[in-house]
Structure formats: structure tokens, C-alpha cells
Amino acid sequence: MKPLLSKITRPFLIYVFFVLIISVPVYYWVVDTIWKSELDEHNKIIAEKTAYELNRLKLTDEKLSESIKLWNDIQPGTNIQNIKNNDKLKDSIFTYEKQKPYTKEFNIDRFRALSTIIYVNNKPFRFTVQTNIEESQETIVVIAITTFFFFMAIVFGFLFINRKLSNSVWKPFRDTLEKLKKFNLNHHTKIEFNRTDTLEFEELNRSLSKLIEHNIMVYKTQKEFTENASHELQTPLAILKNKLDLLLQSKDLTQEQYQIAEEMNKALTRSARINKNLLLLAKIENNQFDNSETILFNALLHQSIETLQEHFEQKNITIRENVSEEVEVHGNSSLTEILINNLILNSIRHTPFGGTISIKLTNSAFEISNSGTEKLNTDLLFKRFSSLSSHTAGSGLGLAIIKEICTFHGWTVAYKFENNQHIFSINL
């Protein structure tokens, strides 16, 4: 991700560079057009002045011819000729290039020419005058360099001023952002934002204050409900289970009554487990757990494997371990232990009798794979109360709890089915 300032500055720099590139040929065209227009006016004045001076001398035809010949010899930039038969007596303005006749060096110059009709002694003559416009290119180069210099001065000046101003203008926003980063809903404390004279930031702070105050109130209500539900629901469930246990121990029950009581006991046990898991999910979603512990993941993993050893033996499951030592993570140890237990129990539940379970742990990933015959439904995999197989012993919340615990810790969980193996992996 990029800072806001760079996202604004980059398009500006691209735009300035584009304008700079376009401006040079535009400058050239504008200056060259103005230059040619001035030269055309200059050539027209020369033609008019030449005709005026020759008429003012009142030369005879013979003297006029001699004067025109002399003029053409000593004025290489102008030419006076008698009118030809096919001359339509129209003026023309044109630009052309030629080698300078008075130098041996290769030097092509550009000229602006005017060919017009002048009248001397009431006789028409074709008068051609040409003026060198080579200097316009040098002017364009100077203008381009000057323009580039000022463009760069504007750009660097803008960047410098923009950076300086951003530090002061965006300071209230950064202060607000830092306070939001440090905010913890568990502490139930409101944030006191600094006052600012920027309208938008002041409105943002007021809106955030209202939002945080509302969230604290809602969080307190949800937390109270969770705590009350934990006590109010678990107590009658425990009483019912104790009464059923006593009833099952009675010798006066018939076989049919015993079967009914046993089914009730199983349903009640599952209800208690579902209630416990739902309360756990609510606490995770409400951020009621501390995640600042340093956890030795491999120690918790070995502990869980040892605790669940009886489950492996019941289904004659072979365990393959590839566990790195001293794998440390930051989070909550209780939730991490629940995560490990749920993943292992899920693997046991979906492993056929006599199958294998492979457990792998590195510094960056935790992976459990077990033998299977059919891929699980990935659309329902982490949804609550979803039915992934024919097994009904679970509460339907195990994988949902795994997903929430991973989200709480900032980990990612993934599932794939390869070579008849269910593979669950968690990037730590």
C-alpha cells in the first residue's frame, strides 16, 4: 500500500511531465508563427520602401535599368525583375532553406520570402525579398530550456511545500489514527480526541467518538448477556444431566425406559456442548480474550496428542509426527489449545478405522492430514451447524471455532483433499 500523499503526487507529476513535453512543440509553433508574421510585415515594408525610394529618384528608364542591375548585384537578399509574360501579378509568401552563398562551410539557413509587385515609373516589376529566420530555432531552444527550468522549479517547489504542509495539515488525522490503533474495547474507555481547526477532521473525530461510545455500550450489553447466559443456561443443564445420571443408575427402569433416558442424556450432553461452544464463539467475536501471550506451540501440541491418545486407540489410528521444537507464537494459550484439540478431533472423526493421521509443525505452519475417501464440502466447511458427513457426534461448531480462533490470531486456515488425504493447514 502507498501513502495518500504519494497517490496524489504521482498523477500530478505525470500531468506536469506531459504538459512539459507538449509545451515545447507548442512554444515552437507559436514563436515561429509570430516570427514569420513579423518577417512578412518586415518584407512588405522593405518592398514598399524600395518602390518609394526608386520613384522618388525620378530616374530615366535607362538609369532605372542600371540602378536595378546594381541593386540586384549588391543586395543578395532582394531581387527586382521585369514582369514575365506568364506572370499573374499575384503576391506570394513562402519559406525555404538554402546554403549560404558567401561561406564555404556547410550551413543551411531558413529564409522567409515575399514575392510582390511594385510599380516604378508606373511600370510593374517583380520584387522578391528574403529574410533569414534561422535565429527562431535558437530562440526556441532558449525558451525550451527556460521553460524546463521553471517547470522543474514549480514541481520541486510543489513537492517541498506539499510535504511540509502535509506534516502539519495531516497531524490531527495521524493523532486520531494512533489513538484508534491503541484502543481496546475490553478496557471500556472512550477516546478523547484532540481538538482541531480543520472542519473535516473535527467531524471525523465527533463521528468516531459517537461510534466508539455506541460500540462500548453494545459490547457491555453483549458481554453481560454472554456471562448471564453462561450461568443461567449451564446451571439447569447441569441439574438435568445429574438427574438423568441418577435415573440411569436406577434398577427399576425397564429396558425401553433406559433406552429413552440414554437418548435424552446424549441429547442433553450435546446441548451442553453446543451451549458451551456458542458461548465460546461469542466471547471470541467480542474480543474477550487476551492475545499478548507468548505460546510454545509444540508443547501444547504434544500435550493435546497425549490427552487424546485414547481416541486414537479406539479407532486403531496410526499417528505420524513431524513437529519442530521451540515453535513460538503470540496469542492466547487457551484458544490455541482449543484450536489444536478441535483440529485433531475433527481428523479423528473423519478418519476410518485403522487409518493414519499425520501432524506437521514448522515455524510458519501447522498441518494435520488424515486418510479419507471423499472430499469435504468446502462451501459448508467453516459454517456453523453444517453437516459435512454422516457423523453426528460433533456439535457442528468445531471448524467454525477453528476459523474464528485463526481470525482472532491473524492466522489463515485452508483445506484441501489430495491423494485420499484430508489436509488442514494453518499459516501461523
Residue pairs with C-beta under 8 A, 6 or more apart in sequence:
5 162
5 163
5 166
9 159
9 162
12 158
13 155
16 151
16 154
16 155
19 151
20 147
20 148
20 151
23 147
23 151
24 144
24 147
27 140
27 143
27 144
27 147
28 140
28 144
31 136
31 139
31 140
31 143
32 136
32 140
35 133
35 136
35 139
36 95
36 112
36 133
39 112
39 131
39 133
40 93
40 112
40 114
42 131
43 93
43 112
43 113
43 114
43 129
43 130
43 131
44 114
44 116
46 78
46 129
47 114
47 116
47 118
47 127
47 129
48 118
50 78
50 80
50 118
50 127
50 129
51 118
51 119
51 120
51 127
54 64
54 67
54 120
55 119
55 120
55 121
57 67
59 67
59 121
61 121
64 120
64 121
68 80
68 125
71 78
71 80
72 78
72 79
72 80
76 101
76 102
77 129
77 130
77 131
78 127
78 128
78 129
78 130
79 127
79 128
79 129
80 118
80 125
80 126
80 127
80 128
81 125
81 126
81 128
82 125
82 126
83 89
83 117
83 124
83 125
83 126
84 126
87 126
89 117
89 124
91 114
91 115
91 116
91 117
92 114
92 115
92 116
93 112
93 113
93 114
93 115
94 113
94 115
95 110
95 111
95 112
95 113
95 133
96 110
96 111
96 113
97 108
97 109
97 110
97 111
98 108
98 109
98 111
99 106
99 107
99 108
99 109
100 107
100 109
109 132
109 134
110 132
110 133
110 134
110 136
110 137
111 130
111 131
111 132
111 133
112 130
112 131
112 133
113 128
113 129
113 130
113 131
114 128
114 129
114 130
115 126
115 127
115 128
116 126
116 127
116 128
117 124
117 125
117 126
117 127
118 124
118 125
118 127
119 125
169 198
172 194
172 196
172 198
172 201
172 205
173 201
173 204
175 193
175 194
176 193
176 194
176 201
176 204
176 205
176 208
179 191
179 193
180 191
180 208
183 191
183 212
184 287
185 215
185 216
185 219
185 286
185 287
186 287
186 288
188 216
188 219
188 220
190 209
190 212
190 213
190 216
191 208
191 209
191 212
193 205
193 208
193 209
194 205
195 202
196 202
196 205
219 286
222 282
222 286
223 286
223 288
226 279
226 282
226 283
226 286
226 288
229 275
229 279
230 279
233 275
234 272
234 275
234 276
237 268
237 271
237 272
237 275
238 272
240 268
241 265
241 268
241 269
241 272
244 261
244 264
244 265
244 268
245 265
247 253
247 261
248 258
248 261
248 262
248 265
253 261
270 395
273 395
274 395
274 396
274 397
277 395
277 397
277 398
277 401
278 397
280 338
280 401
281 384
281 397
281 400
281 401
281 404
283 289
284 335
284 401
284 404
284 405
284 408
285 404
287 408
289 332
289 334
289 335
289 408
290 332
291 330
291 331
291 332
291 408
291 409
292 330
293 330
293 331
293 332
293 333
294 328
294 329
294 330
295 328
295 329
295 330
295 331
295 332
295 333
295 336
296 326
296 327
296 328
297 327
297 328
297 329
297 336
297 361
297 366
297 428
298 323
298 324
298 325
298 326
298 327
298 361
300 333
300 336
300 337
300 340
301 323
301 340
301 359
301 361
301 366
302 323
303 337
304 337
304 340
304 341
304 344
305 319
305 321
305 344
305 359
307 341
308 341
308 344
308 345
308 348
311 317
311 345
311 348
312 319
312 348
312 357
315 348
315 351
315 352
315 353
315 354
315 355
316 353
316 354
317 348
317 351
317 354
317 355
317 356
317 357
317 370
318 355
318 356
318 357
319 356
319 357
319 359
320 356
320 357
320 358
320 359
321 358
321 359
322 358
322 359
322 360
322 361
323 359
323 360
323 361
324 361
324 362
324 363
327 361
327 362
327 363
327 428
329 336
329 409
329 428
331 408
331 409
332 408
332 409
335 405
335 408
335 409
336 405
336 409
338 401
338 405
339 401
339 402
339 405
339 406
339 426
340 366
342 398
342 399
342 401
342 402
343 366
343 368
343 402
343 424
343 426
344 357
344 359
344 368
345 394
345 398
346 394
346 398
346 399
346 402
346 424
347 357
347 368
347 369
347 370
347 422
347 424
348 357
348 370
349 389
349 391
349 393
349 394
350 370
350 372
350 376
350 388
350 389
350 391
350 422
351 357
351 370
351 371
351 372
352 371
352 372
352 373
355 370
355 371
355 372
356 370
356 371
357 368
357 369
357 370
357 371
358 367
358 368
358 369
358 370
358 421
359 367
359 368
360 366
360 367
360 368
360 369
361 367
363 428
364 427
364 428
365 425
365 426
365 427
365 428
366 425
366 426
366 428
367 423
367 424
367 425
367 426
368 423
368 424
369 421
369 422
369 423
369 424
370 421
370 422
371 420
371 421
371 422
372 417
372 420
372 421
372 422
373 420
375 417
375 422
376 388
376 389
376 415
376 417
376 422
377 386
377 388
378 415
380 386
380 387
380 388
381 388
381 399
381 415
382 399
382 400
382 402
382 403
382 413
383 400
384 396
384 397
384 400
385 396
385 397
386 396
386 399
387 396
388 399
402 413
403 413
406 412
406 413
406 426
411 426
411 427
411 428
412 426
412 427
413 424
413 425
413 426
414 424
414 425
414 426
414 427
415 422
415 423
415 424
415 425
416 423
416 425
417 423
